[in-house]
């Protein structure tokens, strides 16, 4: 088959890593796909730019939230000057743009594999209670607030400590009402209303990465338990698990809402009770873990787009260990100068 040029963002493999490098590694590891990875970066110092054994070529992108037309023009330039057949966006901040402009991107001859804008909006944290009821899963006590008075009532009703969250992004712990107010103002200033106040539940932190095909079926899922996380809340060590209740919750969500594309289900599990904490509409930073245990979700997306055969099974073994590590790269300064002056390398 012909080589497929796949654009991947989130190649900021730093202390708060994006998913992009893991997604790129996954695509390269499918023996039947000929994939040329095009890195879509937002900063000249994103490490993925310089990892030329994973990212074949990189381009600096404008911020999609600032100027949609400029972003579309940049995609057009990459398509016609180098090659770009598919884009797999991996960052939260890009997803509203990519879901909104799917038809315009398709008109450029570039494919995506994403939920609709309505599907994307329904998984906001302010909709979590409705989703939980529909797919029959528990959630922590949750209140959606739009004023300080509502915040005060929510904290009183739920009880401290609480999580204070933006509707789509960011979450902070608050052990006092004063901390909750400070987090509330920070979230409103950055993301607007509403703000979500959620009670803290305790148990084991377990997550699922999965891909839906848009028709209600899975293209694979892998469940993990976090064993060690960083100060930024990112997994450093984990183990694969098969919690059937959590797997059923994921499958129910994809079936009911006909979800298309990747997602991460964040859960807290206390005995037989699974609490749904949030749903992220993208690959998580640890998604290469799934590839490492035999479920190559990024490759399955490409296979589905091009109607290529899918694996006979999406099964995996529990008890497989994941360990993240740091590495160092020394390269020529000319690479940095080129990406800085020309916007590509």
N, C-alpha and C positions, 0 to 999 in steps of 0.2 A: 504494500500500500504506500501511497505518497506520504511524505513527511507532513505532520500536522503542527502548525505554529500556534502554541497555546500561551496566551498572556496571563501572567499570575502576579498579583499584587501581594502586599504583606510580606515582603522579603527583608523586613527589618528584624534580623535575627539577633536581638540585643537582650538586655535583662528582662524586658517585657516583650517577648518575641511574638512576631506575627506568624500566621500559619503558612506563609508562602513557600519557604524553603522546604518544609516537609511535604507540601503538595507537589512541588517540583521534583523532589526525590522520588516520590511515589510514581509520577508519570514516567520518569526515566527507567524505573524498575519493572515496568510491564514489558515482558520480552516480545510481545506481539505488536506493540505500538511503536511507531517512529515519531517521537515527539521532539520538537524544537521549542524550548522554553524561553519565552520573552518576558523579562522582568519589568514590571511597571512600578517604578519607585517614586517616592515623593521627596526624597532627600538624597543628596550626593554621597552621604556616609552610611547609607543602608548596606549592611554587610553582604547581602545577596548580590549586589551589583558586581562585587569582586570575586564571587564564587563561580568562576566560569566553567567549572565542571558540573555545576547544577543549573545555573542560569546562563543560557547560551548568548544572550544579548540583552542589554538593559536600556530602558528609556526613562527619563525624568518626565513625570506627568504633572499637569496643573491640578489643583485641588478641585474635585468635581462639585463640591458645595459652593465654590466661588463663581464658576463660570461654566455652565453645562455645555455651551456652544464651543468653548475653547477645548474642553475635554473631548468632545466628539471629533473636532478637527484633528486633535492629536492622535486619536485612534485611527482616523482616516489616513493620516500621514504614515503611521507605523504599518498599517495594512498594505499600502501601496509602495512604500520605500523598502520594506524589509519582508513583511509577511505577518499576518495575524488572522487566524481562522476561528479561534475560540478565545473567550476571556472567562477566567474563573476568578472573580473578585473575592478577596479574602479578608477585607477590613470592614468593620461596622460602618464607618463614615462614608464608604462608597456605596453601600447597598441601596439607600434611597434613590441615588442617581441611576444605578444600573436597573433597578426594578421599574423606575418611572420611564426610562428611555430605551426599553428593550426593543421596541419597534424601530427606532432610529438607528440603534446599533446593528440590528439585523439588516437594515437597508444598506449599511456599509459593507455587508458581506461577512459580518462577524457574528458567530453564534454564542449564545449564553445558555445557562441551564439554571434558571432562577425561579423563585416564586413570583406570582403576580404582586402588584402593589397592594391589593387588598389582603392577600395572604401574608405579605410582609408586615402589614400594619396590625393584623390580628394577634401576632405573637408579642406585641408590646407588653411590658410588665403591668400596664393598667388594664389589660384584658385577661390577665392570668387566671383570675377567679372564674371567668366564663369558660375558658379553655379547660381548666381543671374539672369543672362540672361536666363538660361535654365528654371528656375522655376518662372520667371516673378515677381521679387521682386527688390526693390531699394536697393542700398548700398551707403554708404558715398563715396565721392571722394577718390579713392584709387590708389596708385602707388606701384609697386614692384621694389625695388632698390637693386643693388649689388655693389655700389661704393659710395664714398662721393660726387662725382660730380652728380650722379643721385639723391642722397639724397637732395642735394642743389636745384636741379631743381624741385624735387617733392614738397619740402616745399614752394618754391616760387609759384608754380602753384596752390597748394591746399590752401595755406595761413594758418597762425598760428591762434589758436593752433592746434596741430595735435596729433594723437596717433602713436607711433612708436612700431611696433609689430614684434615678431618672427614669422616665417612661421607657426609654430604649437603651441608655448608656449610663454607666457609672453607678456605684453603690458604696455607701459608707456606713460603718458601725457607729452607733451613738449610745453611750452609756448614761448620758444625762440629757435632760430636756434642752439645755443650752447647746450641747453638741448637735442635737437634732435640728435646732433652729439654724445653726451655722451651716450644716450640710444642706438644709432646705434652700437657703439663700444662694449657696454655691451652685446647686443644681438648676435652680430657676434662672440664674444669670447665664449659665452655659447652655442649657437645653430647653428652657421654658417649662410650661406646665403640661401635664400634671406631675406631681411628685408622689411616689409610692412609699408608704410606711409599712414595714413588714416585721412581724415578730420573728425572733430568732429561735430556730429549732435545732435540736442537737441529735447527733448520730454520726454515721459514717458518710463522708462526702463521696458520692458516686456519680459518674457522668456517662452519657452515651453519645457517641458520634454516629450519625446515620445519613443516608441519602435517600430521598424519595424520588420516584420517577414521574410525578405529576399526575399519575392515574390512581394513586392510592397504594402502590406497592413499594416495597423496599428494594434498594440496590445494595443493601448491606448495612449492618450496624455492629458496633463493638462497644461493650460496656467495660468501664474501668473503675477501680477504687483508688483514690488519691492517698498515697502513703506519706508523702513529704511535699510540702509546697513552699515557695519562696515568700519573702516578705511582701511581694506584690500579688500574692495569691495564685501564682502560676505553678503548675505541677512540675516537680522535679523527679519524683519517683512514684511509680504506680504499678498496678497489677491488673491483668484482665480478669473479669468476673462474668458470671452469667446469672444475674439477678432476674428471674423470669418476670417478676412484677414490673420492674423498671423497663425491661425489653418490651413488655406488652403495652406499657404507657406510650413508648415511642412509636410502636407500630399503630396504635390506636390514633395517635395524632396525625400521622402520615396518611392513614386510611381515611379518616373523617374529613380532613381539610385538603386532601389530594396535594400534599406538599411536594414541590419540585425543587430539587437541589439539596445541598448539605445543611445540616443543623446539628447543634449540640444541646442535649437535654441535661441541665444541671439539677441534681437531686440530692436530698439528704435522706438517708435511710436509717430508720430506727426500728429494729426488729422486723416486723412484717409491714410496717407503715412506710410508704415512699412519699416524701414531700417533694413536689415539683417546685423548684426555686426560680428558674427562668429558662427560657428557650432562646438560644443564640442562632440566628439564621445564616450561619457560615461554618466553615471548618474551624475547629479550635486549633490552638498552637500545637497541641499534642497529637494531631490527627495522623502523623506518620506511624504512631503506635499501631493503628489499625492495619496499615500496610505491612508492618513488621510481623504481625501475627496472621497474615494471609488474606486480609480483606482490603483490597486496594480501591478505596472509594473514589479518589480522583480519576483513576483509570477507568473505573466502571462508568463514570459520567461521560468520558470521551467515547467509550464503547457504545453507550446508549445514544449519544448524539449522532454517531455515524452508523448506527444500526449494525454494530459488530457483535459477535457472540459474547455473551456474558459468562462468567464462571458458572459451573454447574451447581456450586454451593457457596454460600456466604458464611459458612461456619468457621469457628475459630476455637482455640483451646483456652480454657481458663487457666490462671496461674502463671501466665507469662509476664515477665518483669520488664518494666520500662525505666530507663535511667537517662536523664538529660545530662549533658556535660558541656563544658566550654572548650573552645579551641582558639588557636591564633592563626592568623593569615598574614604573611608578608608578601607584598606585591610591589609593582613599580608605580611610582608617583604619577607616571604618565596616564594611567587609567583614571585616577582622580581628576587630573587636569582635563582630560577629554570629556568625562561625564559632566564636569562643571561648565566647560566652555561650549560644548556642542549639544549637551542634553542627551547623549547616548554614548555607548561604548561598544 
